[in-house]
Amino acid sequence: MTRLAANLTMLFNEVDFLDRFEAAARAGFRGVEFLFPYAFDAEQIAARLDAWRLELVLHNLPAGDWAAGERGIACHPGRSAEFQDGVGLAIDYAKTLGVKQLNCLVGIAPSGVTRDDAQAALVANLAFAASQLKAEGIRLLIEPINTFDIPGFFLHGTRQALDIINETGSDNLFLQYDIYHMQRMEGELAATIKANLPLIRHIQLADNPGRCEPGTGEINYRYLLGMLDEIGYAGWVGCEYKPKAGSVQGLGWMAEHGL
């Protein structure tokens, strides 16, 4: 049975962040994810997870200056020290929060940097992070993101992600597959998931167009979610969508999709 995790960055944002854990639990979720925990004390978040018996299934490594438009720095030559410091901070949080996998947003390709140099920086940074996380029993994930929503994002396709994983030579680097992003970039959702199931450790969903809840757009989620059960996908599916009519009001899609 598909295990759904509420993305607390996008869902239940009608309330303050620390109150979203209660909202997710009361809505029936047993798992949660979010972009970043770093604006809060880790113990504060851990207390909410414990109080509401929630599992934190994923958060991201630090991703540079988010407010200034940065979406990761892993592909930025010359910022490896900053990246490595971020890996250490993420590990500290992950150990307190009990999360077993972290995602690396690789970033927007830096202006004036060749693709080869950006690739080399990315591979070196991912190899470092994967090694550090492995020592703590934590998986590292990378996520292709569509370049319509984030122009210039360096990692934007499944094949590209697989090639990067191979180039690092790490056995602790895996794929986070976002259905919405990959529908926009390449389609072939079911075939791609089936072909790469051994490397997929986390899936996220939203419909297209609009990035709203399943049932609002063109993606056949009744088929896809059933397929995940059929092929034995054992991970979580993060609900990373923009609710059209409010977080709680929009949860009717679950029953409509047999969940």
C-alpha positions as CSV (number, residue, x, y, z in Angstrom):
1,M,0.0,0.0,0.0
2,T,1.3,3.4,-1.0
3,R,2.7,5.3,2.0
4,L,2.0,9.1,1.6
5,A,4.1,11.7,3.4
6,A,2.8,15.3,3.8
7,N,5.2,17.9,2.4
8,L,5.0,20.5,5.2
9,T,6.6,23.2,3.1
10,M,3.6,23.2,0.8
11,L,0.8,21.6,2.8
12,F,-0.9,23.0,5.9
13,N,0.9,26.3,5.4
14,E,-2.2,28.0,6.7
15,V,-0.6,27.5,10.1
16,D,2.9,28.2,11.5
17,F,5.5,25.6,10.6
18,L,5.8,23.9,14.0
19,D,2.0,23.5,14.1
20,R,1.9,21.7,10.7
21,F,3.0,18.4,12.3
22,E,-0.2,18.3,14.3
23,A,-2.2,19.2,11.3
24,A,-0.6,16.5,9.2
25,A,-1.2,13.8,11.9
26,R,-4.8,14.8,12.4
27,A,-5.3,14.5,8.6
28,G,-4.1,10.9,8.8
29,F,-0.5,11.2,7.6
30,R,2.1,9.1,9.3
31,G,5.1,10.6,7.5
32,V,6.2,14.1,6.7
33,E,8.9,15.8,4.7
34,F,9.9,19.5,4.1
35,L,12.6,21.5,2.4
36,F,14.8,22.6,5.3
37,P,14.8,22.4,9.1
38,Y,17.6,24.8,9.7
39,A,15.6,27.8,10.8
40,F,14.5,25.8,13.9
41,D,16.2,24.1,16.7
42,A,16.4,20.4,15.9
43,E,15.0,19.4,19.3
44,Q,11.9,21.5,18.7
45,I,11.1,19.6,15.5
46,A,12.0,16.3,17.1
47,A,9.5,17.0,19.9
48,R,6.7,17.6,17.4
49,L,7.6,14.4,15.5
50,D,7.5,12.5,18.7
51,A,4.3,14.1,20.0
52,W,2.4,13.2,16.9
53,R,4.1,9.9,16.1
54,L,5.3,11.0,12.8
55,E,8.3,9.8,10.8
56,L,10.4,12.4,9.0
57,V,11.2,10.7,5.7
58,L,13.2,13.4,4.0
59,H,14.7,16.9,4.0
60,N,17.3,18.7,1.9
61,L,20.9,19.6,2.5
62,P,21.4,23.4,2.9
63,A,21.0,25.0,-0.6
64,G,22.8,28.3,-0.4
65,D,21.0,31.6,-0.2
66,W,17.4,30.5,-0.9
67,A,16.0,34.0,-0.4
68,A,18.4,35.3,-3.1
69,G,17.2,32.7,-5.5
70,E,19.9,30.1,-5.1
71,R,18.6,26.5,-5.3
72,G,21.6,24.6,-4.3
73,I,25.4,25.1,-4.6
74,A,26.7,21.6,-5.4
75,C,27.4,22.5,-9.0
76,H,29.2,25.7,-8.1
77,P,33.0,25.5,-8.4
78,G,34.8,27.3,-5.6
79,R,32.1,26.7,-2.9
80,S,33.1,23.2,-1.9
81,A,34.0,24.3,1.7
82,E,30.5,25.9,2.1
83,F,29.0,22.8,0.7
84,Q,30.9,20.5,3.0
85,D,29.9,22.6,6.0
86,G,26.3,22.2,4.9
87,V,26.7,18.4,4.8
88,G,27.9,18.5,8.4
89,L,25.0,20.6,9.5
90,A,22.5,18.4,7.7
91,I,24.0,15.3,9.4
92,D,23.6,16.9,12.8
93,Y,20.0,17.6,12.1
94,A,19.3,14.2,10.6
95,K,20.7,12.4,13.6
96,T,18.5,14.3,15.9
97,L,15.4,14.0,13.7
98,G,15.9,10.3,12.9
99,V,15.7,10.9,9.1
100,K,17.5,8.2,7.0
101,Q,17.8,10.0,3.7
102,L,18.7,13.5,2.6
103,N,18.2,15.2,-0.8
104,C,20.8,17.4,-2.5
105,L,19.4,20.2,-4.6
106,V,22.3,20.5,-7.1
107,G,21.6,24.1,-8.0
108,I,21.3,26.4,-11.0
109,A,24.2,26.4,-13.4
110,P,26.5,29.3,-12.4
111,S,27.0,32.1,-14.9
112,G,30.3,32.1,-16.6
113,V,31.1,28.5,-15.6
114,T,31.5,25.8,-18.3
115,R,29.2,22.8,-18.1
116,D,32.3,20.5,-17.6
117,D,33.5,22.5,-14.7
118,A,30.0,22.6,-13.1
119,Q,29.8,18.8,-13.6
120,A,33.2,18.2,-12.1
121,A,32.3,20.3,-9.0
122,L,29.0,18.5,-8.7
123,V,30.5,15.0,-8.9
124,A,33.2,15.8,-6.3
125,N,30.7,17.3,-3.9
126,L,28.3,14.4,-4.3
127,A,31.0,11.9,-3.7
128,F,32.0,13.7,-0.5
129,A,28.5,14.0,0.8
130,A,27.6,10.4,-0.1
131,S,30.6,9.2,1.8
132,Q,30.0,11.3,4.9
133,L,26.3,10.3,5.0
134,K,27.1,6.6,4.5
135,A,29.2,6.7,7.7
136,E,26.1,7.8,9.5
137,G,23.7,5.3,7.9
138,I,22.0,8.0,5.8
139,R,21.3,7.8,2.1
140,L,22.0,10.7,-0.3
141,L,19.5,11.5,-3.0
142,I,19.6,13.8,-6.0
143,E,16.5,15.1,-7.8
144,P,16.0,16.2,-11.4
145,I,13.9,19.4,-11.5
146,N,12.1,20.9,-14.5
147,T,13.7,24.0,-16.1
148,F,10.3,25.7,-16.7
149,D,9.9,26.3,-13.0
150,I,13.6,26.8,-12.2
151,P,15.3,28.0,-15.4
152,G,18.9,26.9,-15.6
153,F,18.6,24.1,-13.0
154,F,21.7,21.9,-13.7
155,L,20.1,18.5,-13.1
156,H,16.9,18.2,-15.2
157,G,16.6,14.7,-16.5
158,T,16.6,11.1,-15.3
159,R,19.3,9.9,-17.6
160,Q,21.5,12.8,-16.6
161,A,21.0,11.9,-12.9
162,L,21.8,8.2,-13.5
163,D,25.0,9.2,-15.4
164,I,26.1,11.5,-12.5
165,I,25.4,8.7,-10.0
166,N,27.6,6.4,-12.0
167,E,30.3,9.0,-12.3
168,T,30.6,9.4,-8.6
169,G,31.2,5.7,-8.2
170,S,29.3,5.8,-4.9
171,D,27.0,3.1,-3.6
172,N,25.2,5.6,-1.4
173,L,23.8,7.9,-4.0
174,F,20.2,7.4,-5.2
175,L,17.4,9.0,-7.2
176,Q,14.6,11.1,-5.9
177,Y,11.9,10.9,-8.6
178,D,9.5,13.8,-8.8
179,I,6.6,12.8,-11.0
180,Y,5.5,16.5,-11.6
181,H,9.0,17.6,-12.6
182,M,9.6,14.6,-14.9
183,Q,6.2,14.9,-16.6
184,R,7.2,18.4,-17.6
185,M,10.6,17.4,-18.8
186,E,10.4,14.0,-20.3
187,G,7.1,12.1,-19.7
188,E,7.3,8.3,-19.9
189,L,6.6,8.2,-16.2
190,A,5.6,4.6,-15.6
191,A,8.3,3.2,-17.9
192,T,11.0,5.3,-16.3
193,I,10.0,4.4,-12.7
194,K,9.9,0.7,-13.6
195,A,13.3,0.8,-15.4
196,N,15.0,2.6,-12.5
197,L,13.2,1.2,-9.5
198,P,16.4,-0.2,-7.8
199,L,17.9,3.3,-7.6
200,I,14.7,5.2,-6.7
201,R,14.5,5.8,-2.9
202,H,11.9,8.5,-2.8
203,I,9.0,9.7,-5.0
204,Q,7.1,13.0,-5.0
205,L,3.9,13.9,-6.6
206,A,1.8,16.8,-7.9
207,D,-0.4,17.1,-11.0
208,N,0.3,19.0,-14.1
209,P,-0.4,21.7,-15.1
210,G,-0.5,23.8,-11.9
211,R,1.4,21.6,-9.5
212,C,-1.8,21.0,-7.6
213,E,-3.2,17.8,-6.1
214,P,-3.7,14.6,-8.1
215,G,-6.9,14.6,-10.1
216,T,-6.6,18.3,-11.1
217,G,-4.6,17.8,-14.3
218,E,-3.4,15.4,-16.9
219,I,-1.4,12.7,-14.9
220,N,-3.2,9.4,-14.4
221,Y,-2.4,9.0,-10.7
222,R,-4.9,6.2,-10.2
223,Y,-2.7,4.1,-12.6
224,L,0.7,5.3,-11.3
225,L,0.0,4.8,-7.6
226,G,-1.4,1.3,-8.4
227,M,1.6,0.5,-10.4
228,L,3.9,1.5,-7.6
229,D,2.2,-1.2,-5.4
230,E,2.4,-3.7,-8.2
231,I,6.1,-3.3,-8.8
232,G,7.0,-3.4,-5.1
233,Y,8.1,0.2,-4.5
234,A,8.8,0.3,-0.8
235,G,9.5,3.9,-0.2
236,W,7.4,6.9,0.7
237,V,5.6,9.2,-1.8
238,G,5.8,12.8,-0.8
239,C,2.8,15.0,-1.4
240,E,4.6,18.1,-2.7
241,Y,1.7,20.0,-4.3
242,K,-0.1,23.3,-4.0
243,P,-3.5,22.7,-2.6
244,K,-6.2,24.4,-4.8
245,A,-8.8,24.8,-2.1
246,G,-6.9,24.5,1.2
247,S,-4.8,21.7,2.5
248,V,-7.5,19.8,4.4
249,Q,-10.3,20.5,1.9
250,G,-8.1,19.2,-0.9
251,L,-7.3,15.8,0.6
252,G,-10.4,14.2,-1.0
253,W,-8.2,13.1,-3.8
254,M,-6.8,10.3,-1.6
255,A,-10.2,8.5,-1.3
256,E,-10.9,9.2,-4.9
257,H,-7.6,7.3,-5.8
258,G,-8.3,4.4,-3.5
259,L,-5.9,5.5,-0.7
